[in-house]
Amino acid sequence: MPRNSIQFQKGFSIPEFMQMYGTEMQCRERLFHLRWKNGYVCPDCGSKNYCELKSRPLYQCNKCHHQTSLTAGTLFSHSKLPL
Ligand SMILES: [Zn+2]
């Protein structure tokens, strides 16, 4: 399964996105659901057990310890907007 399979609708601009999902918290939750519609699944081993790192916005697989950034591979990884 490709890791970076998130696709936003065409014409969906960042300002519109930020308006819709206002706060950082809302934005993260929205991104999480965009990325993992049925909950987190490890891209490496497929495990659904994960923990959220406190120090960085990363999700770590409990099984193989693969770390995934919420914004990796999305347009947000190239933006300077606070997330
Ligand atoms: Zn894993």
PDB file of the backbone (N, CA, C, O) and the ligand in Angstrom, with CONECT records:
HET     ZN  A 101       1
ATOM      1  N   MET A   1       0.847  -1.202   0.000  1.00  0.00           N
ATOM      2  CA  MET A   1       0.000   0.000   0.000  1.00  0.00           C
ATOM      3  C   MET A   1       0.877   1.244   0.000  1.00  0.00           C
ATOM      4  O   MET A   1       1.793   1.353   0.815  1.00  0.00           O
ATOM      5  N   PRO A   2       0.610   2.182  -0.900  1.00  0.00           N
ATOM      6  CA  PRO A   2       1.429   3.410  -0.924  1.00  0.00           C
ATOM      7  C   PRO A   2       1.238   4.224   0.339  1.00  0.00           C
ATOM      8  O   PRO A   2       0.133   4.346   0.867  1.00  0.00           O
ATOM      9  N   ARG A   3       2.325   4.768   0.801  1.00  0.00           N
ATOM     10  CA  ARG A   3       2.257   5.533   2.048  1.00  0.00           C
ATOM     11  C   ARG A   3       1.544   6.862   1.866  1.00  0.00           C
ATOM     12  O   ARG A   3       0.741   7.278   2.701  1.00  0.00           O
ATOM     13  N   ASN A   4       1.852   7.509   0.767  1.00  0.00           N
ATOM     14  CA  ASN A   4       1.361   8.873   0.607  1.00  0.00           C
ATOM     15  C   ASN A   4       0.146   8.887  -0.303  1.00  0.00           C
ATOM     16  O   ASN A   4       0.201   9.375  -1.432  1.00  0.00           O
ATOM     17  N   SER A   5      -0.935   8.350   0.199  1.00  0.00           N
ATOM     18  CA  SER A   5      -2.108   8.197  -0.651  1.00  0.00           C
ATOM     19  C   SER A   5      -3.153   9.275  -0.417  1.00  0.00           C
ATOM     20  O   SER A   5      -4.249   9.232  -0.977  1.00  0.00           O
ATOM     21  N   ILE A   6      -2.797  10.239   0.416  1.00  0.00           N
ATOM     22  CA  ILE A   6      -3.770  11.299   0.679  1.00  0.00           C
ATOM     23  C   ILE A   6      -3.878  12.225  -0.522  1.00  0.00           C
ATOM     24  O   ILE A   6      -2.877  12.692  -1.065  1.00  0.00           O
ATOM     25  N   GLN A   7      -5.098  12.474  -0.915  1.00  0.00           N
ATOM     26  CA  GLN A   7      -5.296  13.443  -1.988  1.00  0.00           C
ATOM     27  C   GLN A   7      -6.411  14.381  -1.590  1.00  0.00           C
ATOM     28  O   GLN A   7      -7.508  13.957  -1.228  1.00  0.00           O
ATOM     29  N   PHE A   8      -6.114  15.643  -1.664  1.00  0.00           N
ATOM     30  CA  PHE A   8      -7.144  16.623  -1.385  1.00  0.00           C
ATOM     31  C   PHE A   8      -7.904  16.917  -2.671  1.00  0.00           C
ATOM     32  O   PHE A   8      -7.398  16.743  -3.779  1.00  0.00           O
ATOM     33  N   GLN A   9      -9.116  17.361  -2.483  1.00  0.00           N
ATOM     34  CA  GLN A   9      -9.923  17.707  -3.641  1.00  0.00           C
ATOM     35  C   GLN A   9      -9.250  18.807  -4.437  1.00  0.00           C
ATOM     36  O   GLN A   9      -8.589  19.679  -3.873  1.00  0.00           O
ATOM     37  N   LYS A  10      -9.418  18.764  -5.736  1.00  0.00           N
ATOM     38  CA  LYS A  10      -8.849  19.808  -6.573  1.00  0.00           C
ATOM     39  C   LYS A  10      -9.478  21.155  -6.209  1.00  0.00           C
ATOM     40  O   LYS A  10     -10.679  21.251  -5.959  1.00  0.00           O
ATOM     41  N   GLY A  11      -8.647  22.179  -6.187  1.00  0.00           N
ATOM     42  CA  GLY A  11      -9.142  23.499  -5.874  1.00  0.00           C
ATOM     43  C   GLY A  11      -9.327  23.729  -4.391  1.00  0.00           C
ATOM     44  O   GLY A  11      -9.848  24.761  -3.969  1.00  0.00           O
ATOM     45  N   PHE A  12      -8.902  22.771  -3.616  1.00  0.00           N
ATOM     46  CA  PHE A  12      -9.034  22.877  -2.171  1.00  0.00           C
ATOM     47  C   PHE A  12      -7.794  23.560  -1.635  1.00  0.00           C
ATOM     48  O   PHE A  12      -6.746  22.931  -1.485  1.00  0.00           O
ATOM     49  N   SER A  13      -7.909  24.840  -1.349  1.00  0.00           N
ATOM     50  CA  SER A  13      -6.719  25.600  -0.989  1.00  0.00           C
ATOM     51  C   SER A  13      -6.441  25.538   0.503  1.00  0.00           C
ATOM     52  O   SER A  13      -7.319  25.213   1.302  1.00  0.00           O
ATOM     53  N   ILE A  14      -5.228  25.849   0.857  1.00  0.00           N
ATOM     54  CA  ILE A  14      -4.855  25.835   2.273  1.00  0.00           C
ATOM     55  C   ILE A  14      -5.663  26.835   3.095  1.00  0.00           C
ATOM     56  O   ILE A  14      -6.134  26.480   4.175  1.00  0.00           O
ATOM     57  N   PRO A  15      -5.842  28.084   2.621  1.00  0.00           N
ATOM     58  CA  PRO A  15      -6.661  29.021   3.418  1.00  0.00           C
ATOM     59  C   PRO A  15      -8.059  28.480   3.683  1.00  0.00           C
ATOM     60  O   PRO A  15      -8.575  28.617   4.793  1.00  0.00           O
ATOM     61  N   GLU A  16      -8.672  27.871   2.689  1.00  0.00           N
ATOM     62  CA  GLU A  16      -9.992  27.282   2.888  1.00  0.00           C
ATOM     63  C   GLU A  16      -9.931  26.167   3.911  1.00  0.00           C
ATOM     64  O   GLU A  16     -10.798  26.032   4.773  1.00  0.00           O
ATOM     65  N   PHE A  17      -8.893  25.385   3.791  1.00  0.00           N
ATOM     66  CA  PHE A  17      -8.709  24.268   4.720  1.00  0.00           C
ATOM     67  C   PHE A  17      -8.568  24.788   6.148  1.00  0.00           C
ATOM     68  O   PHE A  17      -9.186  24.270   7.078  1.00  0.00           O
ATOM     69  N   MET A  18      -7.742  25.822   6.299  1.00  0.00           N
ATOM     70  CA  MET A  18      -7.510  26.373   7.633  1.00  0.00           C
ATOM     71  C   MET A  18      -8.788  26.990   8.196  1.00  0.00           C
ATOM     72  O   MET A  18      -9.045  26.930   9.398  1.00  0.00           O
ATOM     73  N   GLN A  19      -9.579  27.581   7.312  1.00  0.00           N
ATOM     74  CA  GLN A  19     -10.823  28.174   7.765  1.00  0.00           C
ATOM     75  C   GLN A  19     -11.774  27.105   8.274  1.00  0.00           C
ATOM     76  O   GLN A  19     -12.424  27.262   9.307  1.00  0.00           O
ATOM     77  N   MET A  20     -11.838  26.027   7.530  1.00  0.00           N
ATOM     78  CA  MET A  20     -12.751  24.953   7.891  1.00  0.00           C
ATOM     79  C   MET A  20     -12.315  24.257   9.166  1.00  0.00           C
ATOM     80  O   MET A  20     -13.140  23.883  10.000  1.00  0.00           O
ATOM     81  N   TYR A  21     -11.017  24.090   9.305  1.00  0.00           N
ATOM     82  CA  TYR A  21     -10.542  23.284  10.421  1.00  0.00           C
ATOM     83  C   TYR A  21      -9.753  24.109  11.415  1.00  0.00           C
ATOM     84  O   TYR A  21      -8.861  23.627  12.112  1.00  0.00           O
ATOM     85  N   GLY A  22     -10.131  25.391  11.445  1.00  0.00           N
ATOM     86  CA  GLY A  22      -9.640  26.391  12.372  1.00  0.00           C
ATOM     87  C   GLY A  22      -8.466  26.070  13.267  1.00  0.00           C
ATOM     88  O   GLY A  22      -7.329  26.393  12.923  1.00  0.00           O
ATOM     89  N   THR A  23      -8.699  25.460  14.375  1.00  0.00           N
ATOM     90  CA  THR A  23      -7.642  25.325  15.358  1.00  0.00           C
ATOM     91  C   THR A  23      -6.684  24.205  15.002  1.00  0.00           C
ATOM     92  O   THR A  23      -6.996  23.317  14.210  1.00  0.00           O
ATOM     93  N   GLU A  24      -5.532  24.271  15.596  1.00  0.00           N
ATOM     94  CA  GLU A  24      -4.527  23.248  15.351  1.00  0.00           C
ATOM     95  C   GLU A  24      -5.044  21.863  15.730  1.00  0.00           C
ATOM     96  O   GLU A  24      -4.824  20.881  15.022  1.00  0.00           O
ATOM     97  N   MET A  25      -5.735  21.814  16.863  1.00  0.00           N
ATOM     98  CA  MET A  25      -6.260  20.540  17.332  1.00  0.00           C
ATOM     99  C   MET A  25      -7.238  19.944  16.328  1.00  0.00           C
ATOM    100  O   MET A  25      -7.158  18.765  15.983  1.00  0.00           O
ATOM    101  N   GLN A  26      -8.159  20.782  15.868  1.00  0.00           N
ATOM    102  CA  GLN A  26      -9.131  20.313  14.885  1.00  0.00           C
ATOM    103  C   GLN A  26      -8.439  19.871  13.619  1.00  0.00           C
ATOM    104  O   GLN A  26      -8.810  18.879  12.991  1.00  0.00           O
ATOM    105  N   CYS A  27      -7.429  20.630  13.262  1.00  0.00           N
ATOM    106  CA  CYS A  27      -6.698  20.348  12.044  1.00  0.00           C
ATOM    107  C   CYS A  27      -6.012  18.987  12.135  1.00  0.00           C
ATOM    108  O   CYS A  27      -6.042  18.192  11.195  1.00  0.00           O
ATOM    109  N   ARG A  28      -5.402  18.741  13.274  1.00  0.00           N
ATOM    110  CA  ARG A  28      -4.719  17.457  13.450  1.00  0.00           C
ATOM    111  C   ARG A  28      -5.683  16.294  13.407  1.00  0.00           C
ATOM    112  O   ARG A  28      -5.420  15.266  12.783  1.00  0.00           O
ATOM    113  N   GLU A  29      -6.809  16.475  14.082  1.00  0.00           N
ATOM    114  CA  GLU A  29      -7.790  15.404  14.098  1.00  0.00           C
ATOM    115  C   GLU A  29      -8.305  15.134  12.696  1.00  0.00           C
ATOM    116  O   GLU A  29      -8.494  13.985  12.295  1.00  0.00           O
ATOM    117  N   ARG A  30      -8.529  16.211  11.960  1.00  0.00           N
ATOM    118  CA  ARG A  30      -9.013  16.083  10.598  1.00  0.00           C
ATOM    119  C   ARG A  30      -7.979  15.359   9.733  1.00  0.00           C
ATOM    120  O   ARG A  30      -8.308  14.458   8.961  1.00  0.00           O
ATOM    121  N   LEU A  31      -6.745  15.771   9.884  1.00  0.00           N
ATOM    122  CA  LEU A  31      -5.677  15.132   9.115  1.00  0.00           C
ATOM    123  C   LEU A  31      -5.574  13.652   9.462  1.00  0.00           C
ATOM    124  O   LEU A  31      -5.382  12.800   8.596  1.00  0.00           O
ATOM    125  N   PHE A  32      -5.708  13.376  10.750  1.00  0.00           N
ATOM    126  CA  PHE A  32      -5.615  11.988  11.193  1.00  0.00           C
ATOM    127  C   PHE A  32      -6.672  11.139  10.496  1.00  0.00           C
ATOM    128  O   PHE A  32      -6.397  10.030  10.037  1.00  0.00           O
ATOM    129  N   HIS A  33      -7.888  11.681  10.428  1.00  0.00           N
ATOM    130  CA  HIS A  33      -8.974  10.905   9.827  1.00  0.00           C
ATOM    131  C   HIS A  33      -8.851  10.829   8.315  1.00  0.00           C
ATOM    132  O   HIS A  33      -9.287   9.865   7.687  1.00  0.00           O
ATOM    133  N   LEU A  34      -8.237  11.880   7.734  1.00  0.00           N
ATOM    134  CA  LEU A  34      -7.986  11.827   6.300  1.00  0.00           C
ATOM    135  C   LEU A  34      -6.964  10.743   5.995  1.00  0.00           C
ATOM    136  O   LEU A  34      -7.063  10.034   4.994  1.00  0.00           O
ATOM    137  N   ARG A  35      -5.991  10.630   6.874  1.00  0.00           N
ATOM    138  CA  ARG A  35      -4.888   9.717   6.635  1.00  0.00           C
ATOM    139  C   ARG A  35      -5.268   8.283   6.974  1.00  0.00           C
ATOM    140  O   ARG A  35      -4.969   7.344   6.236  1.00  0.00           O
ATOM    141  N   TRP A  36      -5.926   8.148   8.100  1.00  0.00           N
ATOM    142  CA  TRP A  36      -6.313   6.803   8.553  1.00  0.00           C
ATOM    143  C   TRP A  36      -7.808   6.787   8.846  1.00  0.00           C
ATOM    144  O   TRP A  36      -8.245   6.991   9.979  1.00  0.00           O
ATOM    145  N   LYS A  37      -8.567   6.543   7.803  1.00  0.00           N
ATOM    146  CA  LYS A  37     -10.023   6.634   7.930  1.00  0.00           C
ATOM    147  C   LYS A  37     -10.578   5.688   8.978  1.00  0.00           C
ATOM    148  O   LYS A  37     -11.536   6.021   9.676  1.00  0.00           O
ATOM    149  N   ASN A  38      -9.987   4.524   9.091  1.00  0.00           N
ATOM    150  CA  ASN A  38     -10.500   3.545  10.050  1.00  0.00           C
ATOM    151  C   ASN A  38      -9.567   3.407  11.249  1.00  0.00           C
ATOM    152  O   ASN A  38      -9.485   2.351  11.876  1.00  0.00           O
ATOM    153  N   GLY A  39      -8.866   4.498  11.553  1.00  0.00           N
ATOM    154  CA  GLY A  39      -7.913   4.446  12.649  1.00  0.00           C
ATOM    155  C   GLY A  39      -6.523   4.144  12.128  1.00  0.00           C
ATOM    156  O   GLY A  39      -6.345   3.710  10.990  1.00  0.00           O
ATOM    157  N   TYR A  40      -5.553   4.381  12.973  1.00  0.00           N
ATOM    158  CA  TYR A  40      -4.163   4.225  12.569  1.00  0.00           C
ATOM    159  C   TYR A  40      -3.849   2.800  12.140  1.00  0.00           C
ATOM    160  O   TYR A  40      -4.227   1.841  12.813  1.00  0.00           O
ATOM    161  N   VAL A  41      -3.164   2.672  11.029  1.00  0.00           N
ATOM    162  CA  VAL A  41      -2.624   1.381  10.608  1.00  0.00           C
ATOM    163  C   VAL A  41      -1.168   1.595  10.232  1.00  0.00           C
ATOM    164  O   VAL A  41      -0.847   2.459   9.417  1.00  0.00           O
ATOM    165  N   CYS A  42      -0.294   0.807  10.831  1.00  0.00           N
ATOM    166  CA  CYS A  42       1.131   0.945  10.540  1.00  0.00           C
ATOM    167  C   CYS A  42       1.404   0.660   9.068  1.00  0.00           C
ATOM    168  O   CYS A  42       0.994  -0.381   8.555  1.00  0.00           O
ATOM    169  N   PRO A  43       2.094   1.575   8.380  1.00  0.00           N
ATOM    170  CA  PRO A  43       2.382   1.369   6.959  1.00  0.00           C
ATOM    171  C   PRO A  43       3.391   0.246   6.722  1.00  0.00           C
ATOM    172  O   PRO A  43       3.514  -0.259   5.606  1.00  0.00           O
ATOM    173  N   ASP A  44       4.101  -0.137   7.761  1.00  0.00           N
ATOM    174  CA  ASP A  44       5.112  -1.185   7.608  1.00  0.00           C
ATOM    175  C   ASP A  44       4.567  -2.575   7.905  1.00  0.00           C
ATOM    176  O   ASP A  44       4.697  -3.489   7.091  1.00  0.00           O
ATOM    177  N   CYS A  45       3.956  -2.728   9.077  1.00  0.00           N
ATOM    178  CA  CYS A  45       3.542  -4.073   9.492  1.00  0.00           C
ATOM    179  C   CYS A  45       2.034  -4.216   9.581  1.00  0.00           C
ATOM    180  O   CYS A  45       1.536  -5.323   9.787  1.00  0.00           O
ATOM    181  N   GLY A  46       1.291  -3.119   9.431  1.00  0.00           N
ATOM    182  CA  GLY A  46      -0.160  -3.215   9.426  1.00  0.00           C
ATOM    183  C   GLY A  46      -0.787  -3.284  10.798  1.00  0.00           C
ATOM    184  O   GLY A  46      -2.001  -3.451  10.917  1.00  0.00           O
ATOM    185  N   SER A  47       0.020  -3.158  11.837  1.00  0.00           N
ATOM    186  CA  SER A  47      -0.515  -3.187  13.190  1.00  0.00           C
ATOM    187  C   SER A  47      -1.357  -1.947  13.465  1.00  0.00           C
ATOM    188  O   SER A  47      -1.082  -0.863  12.952  1.00  0.00           O
ATOM    189  N   LYS A  48      -2.378  -2.130  14.277  1.00  0.00           N
ATOM    190  CA  LYS A  48      -3.234  -0.991  14.605  1.00  0.00           C
ATOM    191  C   LYS A  48      -2.947  -0.448  15.992  1.00  0.00           C
ATOM    192  O   LYS A  48      -3.615   0.474  16.459  1.00  0.00           O
ATOM    193  N   ASN A  49      -1.963  -1.018  16.639  1.00  0.00           N
ATOM    194  CA  ASN A  49      -1.591  -0.529  17.966  1.00  0.00           C
ATOM    195  C   ASN A  49      -0.496   0.513  17.827  1.00  0.00           C
ATOM    196  O   ASN A  49       0.553   0.258  17.235  1.00  0.00           O
ATOM    197  N   TYR A  50      -0.750   1.676  18.374  1.00  0.00           N
ATOM    198  CA  TYR A  50       0.211   2.761  18.222  1.00  0.00           C
ATOM    199  C   TYR A  50       0.160   3.637  19.460  1.00  0.00           C
ATOM    200  O   TYR A  50      -0.761   3.556  20.273  1.00  0.00           O
ATOM    201  N   CYS A  51       1.164   4.466  19.575  1.00  0.00           N
ATOM    202  CA  CYS A  51       1.103   5.500  20.596  1.00  0.00           C
ATOM    203  C   CYS A  51       1.503   6.819  19.949  1.00  0.00           C
ATOM    204  O   CYS A  51       2.194   6.851  18.930  1.00  0.00           O
ATOM    205  N   GLU A  52       1.062   7.877  20.550  1.00  0.00           N
ATOM    206  CA  GLU A  52       1.350   9.207  20.041  1.00  0.00           C
ATOM    207  C   GLU A  52       2.497   9.775  20.852  1.00  0.00           C
ATOM    208  O   GLU A  52       2.429   9.830  22.080  1.00  0.00           O
ATOM    209  N   LEU A  53       3.550  10.198  20.173  1.00  0.00           N
ATOM    210  CA  LEU A  53       4.685  10.767  20.884  1.00  0.00           C
ATOM    211  C   LEU A  53       4.332  12.148  21.412  1.00  0.00           C
ATOM    212  O   LEU A  53       3.641  12.927  20.755  1.00  0.00           O
ATOM    213  N   LYS A  54       4.818  12.432  22.608  1.00  0.00           N
ATOM    214  CA  LYS A  54       4.493  13.729  23.211  1.00  0.00           C
ATOM    215  C   LYS A  54       5.385  14.846  22.678  1.00  0.00           C
ATOM    216  O   LYS A  54       4.944  15.980  22.493  1.00  0.00           O
ATOM    217  N   SER A  55       6.636  14.505  22.439  1.00  0.00           N
ATOM    218  CA  SER A  55       7.604  15.541  22.101  1.00  0.00           C
ATOM    219  C   SER A  55       7.471  16.018  20.655  1.00  0.00           C
ATOM    220  O   SER A  55       7.745  17.177  20.344  1.00  0.00           O
ATOM    221  N   ARG A  56       7.049  15.114  19.785  1.00  0.00           N
ATOM    222  CA  ARG A  56       6.922  15.475  18.372  1.00  0.00           C
ATOM    223  C   ARG A  56       5.600  14.939  17.837  1.00  0.00           C
ATOM    224  O   ARG A  56       5.049  13.977  18.371  1.00  0.00           O
ATOM    225  N   PRO A  57       5.095  15.569  16.775  1.00  0.00           N
ATOM    226  CA  PRO A  57       3.812  15.102  16.212  1.00  0.00           C
ATOM    227  C   PRO A  57       3.996  13.821  15.412  1.00  0.00           C
ATOM    228  O   PRO A  57       3.821  13.800  14.193  1.00  0.00           O
ATOM    229  N   LEU A  58       4.350  12.759  16.117  1.00  0.00           N
ATOM    230  CA  LEU A  58       4.601  11.485  15.458  1.00  0.00           C
ATOM    231  C   LEU A  58       3.757  10.389  16.086  1.00  0.00           C
ATOM    232  O   LEU A  58       3.453  10.421  17.278  1.00  0.00           O
ATOM    233  N   TYR A  59       3.385   9.424  15.262  1.00  0.00           N
ATOM    234  CA  TYR A  59       2.703   8.243  15.752  1.00  0.00           C
ATOM    235  C   TYR A  59       3.647   7.065  15.603  1.00  0.00           C
ATOM    236  O   TYR A  59       4.232   6.856  14.540  1.00  0.00           O
ATOM    237  N   GLN A  60       3.793   6.292  16.680  1.00  0.00           N
ATOM    238  CA  GLN A  60       4.739   5.187  16.652  1.00  0.00           C
ATOM    239  C   GLN A  60       4.018   3.861  16.809  1.00  0.00           C
ATOM    240  O   GLN A  60       3.200   3.680  17.711  1.00  0.00           O
ATOM    241  N   CYS A  61       4.337   2.937  15.914  1.00  0.00           N
ATOM    242  CA  CYS A  61       3.767   1.601  15.969  1.00  0.00           C
ATOM    243  C   CYS A  61       4.289   0.868  17.206  1.00  0.00           C
ATOM    244  O   CYS A  61       5.486   0.889  17.494  1.00  0.00           O
ATOM    245  N   ASN A  62       3.374   0.219  17.932  1.00  0.00           N
ATOM    246  CA  ASN A  62       3.797  -0.504  19.127  1.00  0.00           C
ATOM    247  C   ASN A  62       4.531  -1.798  18.783  1.00  0.00           C
ATOM    248  O   ASN A  62       5.289  -2.324  19.598  1.00  0.00           O
ATOM    249  N   LYS A  63       4.307  -2.296  17.593  1.00  0.00           N
ATOM    250  CA  LYS A  63       4.859  -3.590  17.214  1.00  0.00           C
ATOM    251  C   LYS A  63       6.268  -3.461  16.644  1.00  0.00           C
ATOM    252  O   LYS A  63       7.209  -4.087  17.133  1.00  0.00           O
ATOM    253  N   CYS A  64       6.400  -2.633  15.595  1.00  0.00           N
ATOM    254  CA  CYS A  64       7.701  -2.532  14.926  1.00  0.00           C
ATOM    255  C   CYS A  64       8.368  -1.184  15.174  1.00  0.00           C
ATOM    256  O   CYS A  64       9.474  -0.933  14.696  1.00  0.00           O
ATOM    257  N   HIS A  65       7.688  -0.319  15.926  1.00  0.00           N
ATOM    258  CA  HIS A  65       8.240   0.989  16.302  1.00  0.00           C
ATOM    259  C   HIS A  65       8.480   1.908  15.115  1.00  0.00           C
ATOM    260  O   HIS A  65       9.263   2.855  15.192  1.00  0.00           O
ATOM    261  N   HIS A  66       7.802   1.617  14.026  1.00  0.00           N
ATOM    262  CA  HIS A  66       7.854   2.533  12.894  1.00  0.00           C
ATOM    263  C   HIS A  66       7.173   3.840  13.285  1.00  0.00           C
ATOM    264  O   HIS A  66       6.104   3.837  13.896  1.00  0.00           O
ATOM    265  N   GLN A  67       7.802   4.951  12.929  1.00  0.00           N
ATOM    266  CA  GLN A  67       7.226   6.247  13.270  1.00  0.00           C
ATOM    267  C   GLN A  67       6.686   6.936  12.032  1.00  0.00           C
ATOM    268  O   GLN A  67       7.341   6.982  10.991  1.00  0.00           O
ATOM    269  N   THR A  68       5.490   7.466  12.160  1.00  0.00           N
ATOM    270  CA  THR A  68       4.846   8.143  11.046  1.00  0.00           C
ATOM    271  C   THR A  68       4.462   9.546  11.463  1.00  0.00           C
ATOM    272  O   THR A  68       3.866   9.759  12.519  1.00  0.00           O
ATOM    273  N   SER A  69       4.813  10.492  10.622  1.00  0.00           N
ATOM    274  CA  SER A  69       4.386  11.857  10.868  1.00  0.00           C
ATOM    275  C   SER A  69       3.016  12.069  10.262  1.00  0.00           C
ATOM    276  O   SER A  69       2.702  11.551   9.191  1.00  0.00           O
ATOM    277  N   LEU A  70       2.214  12.834  10.963  1.00  0.00           N
ATOM    278  CA  LEU A  70       0.867  13.104  10.476  1.00  0.00           C
ATOM    279  C   LEU A  70       0.902  13.888   9.178  1.00  0.00           C
ATOM    280  O   LEU A  70       0.010  13.762   8.338  1.00  0.00           O
ATOM    281  N   THR A  71       1.930  14.693   9.021  1.00  0.00           N
ATOM    282  CA  THR A  71       1.974  15.586   7.871  1.00  0.00           C
ATOM    283  C   THR A  71       2.905  15.088   6.775  1.00  0.00           C
ATOM    284  O   THR A  71       2.953  15.687   5.700  1.00  0.00           O
ATOM    285  N   ALA A  72       3.636  14.021   7.011  1.00  0.00           N
ATOM    286  CA  ALA A  72       4.563  13.540   6.001  1.00  0.00           C
ATOM    287  C   ALA A  72       3.818  13.155   4.736  1.00  0.00           C
ATOM    288  O   ALA A  72       2.830  12.422   4.788  1.00  0.00           O
ATOM    289  N   GLY A  73       4.285  13.644   3.618  1.00  0.00           N
ATOM    290  CA  GLY A  73       3.679  13.262   2.361  1.00  0.00           C
ATOM    291  C   GLY A  73       2.442  14.053   2.000  1.00  0.00           C
ATOM    292  O   GLY A  73       1.858  13.835   0.939  1.00  0.00           O
ATOM    293  N   THR A  74       2.034  14.960   2.856  1.00  0.00           N
ATOM    294  CA  THR A  74       0.901  15.818   2.519  1.00  0.00           C
ATOM    295  C   THR A  74       1.399  17.203   2.173  1.00  0.00           C
ATOM    296  O   THR A  74       2.588  17.494   2.308  1.00  0.00           O
ATOM    297  N   LEU A  75       0.509  18.045   1.734  1.00  0.00           N
ATOM    298  CA  LEU A  75       0.923  19.398   1.381  1.00  0.00           C
ATOM    299  C   LEU A  75       1.453  20.153   2.598  1.00  0.00           C
ATOM    300  O   LEU A  75       2.183  21.134   2.456  1.00  0.00           O
ATOM    301  N   PHE A  76       1.085  19.694   3.787  1.00  0.00           N
ATOM    302  CA  PHE A  76       1.516  20.407   4.988  1.00  0.00           C
ATOM    303  C   PHE A  76       3.006  20.236   5.266  1.00  0.00           C
ATOM    304  O   PHE A  76       3.609  21.064   5.949  1.00  0.00           O
ATOM    305  N   SER A  77       3.591  19.185   4.751  1.00  0.00           N
ATOM    306  CA  SER A  77       5.015  18.997   4.992  1.00  0.00           C
ATOM    307  C   SER A  77       5.831  20.009   4.207  1.00  0.00           C
ATOM    308  O   SER A  77       7.018  20.198   4.471  1.00  0.00           O
ATOM    309  N   HIS A  78       5.195  20.657   3.244  1.00  0.00           N
ATOM    310  CA  HIS A  78       5.917  21.647   2.446  1.00  0.00           C
ATOM    311  C   HIS A  78       5.526  23.064   2.824  1.00  0.00           C
ATOM    312  O   HIS A  78       6.032  24.030   2.251  1.00  0.00           O
ATOM    313  N   SER A  79       4.640  23.184   3.771  1.00  0.00           N
ATOM    314  CA  SER A  79       4.157  24.526   4.106  1.00  0.00           C
ATOM    315  C   SER A  79       4.798  25.014   5.391  1.00  0.00           C
ATOM    316  O   SER A  79       5.277  24.232   6.211  1.00  0.00           O
ATOM    317  N   LYS A  80       4.793  26.310   5.539  1.00  0.00           N
ATOM    318  CA  LYS A  80       5.363  26.898   6.737  1.00  0.00           C
ATOM    319  C   LYS A  80       4.274  27.226   7.762  1.00  0.00           C
ATOM    320  O   LYS A  80       4.542  27.819   8.807  1.00  0.00           O
ATOM    321  N   LEU A  81       3.064  26.835   7.446  1.00  0.00           N
ATOM    322  CA  LEU A  81       1.972  27.130   8.351  1.00  0.00           C
ATOM    323  C   LEU A  81       2.121  26.349   9.653  1.00  0.00           C
ATOM    324  O   LEU A  81       2.544  25.193   9.648  1.00  0.00           O
ATOM    325  N   PRO A  82       1.776  26.978  10.746  1.00  0.00           N
ATOM    326  CA  PRO A  82       1.815  26.245  12.014  1.00  0.00           C
ATOM    327  C   PRO A  82       0.760  25.164  12.012  1.00  0.00           C
ATOM    328  O   PRO A  82      -0.345  25.361  11.506  1.00  0.00           O
ATOM    329  N   LEU A  83       1.099  24.029  12.573  1.00  0.00           N
ATOM    330  CA  LEU A  83       0.124  22.947  12.599  1.00  0.00           C
ATOM    331  C   LEU A  83      -0.044  22.433  14.013  1.00  0.00           C
ATOM    332  O   LEU A  83      -0.828  21.513  14.246  1.00  0.00           O
TER     333      LEU A  83
HETATM  334 ZN    ZN A 101       4.477  -1.436  12.592  1.00  0.00          ZN2+
END
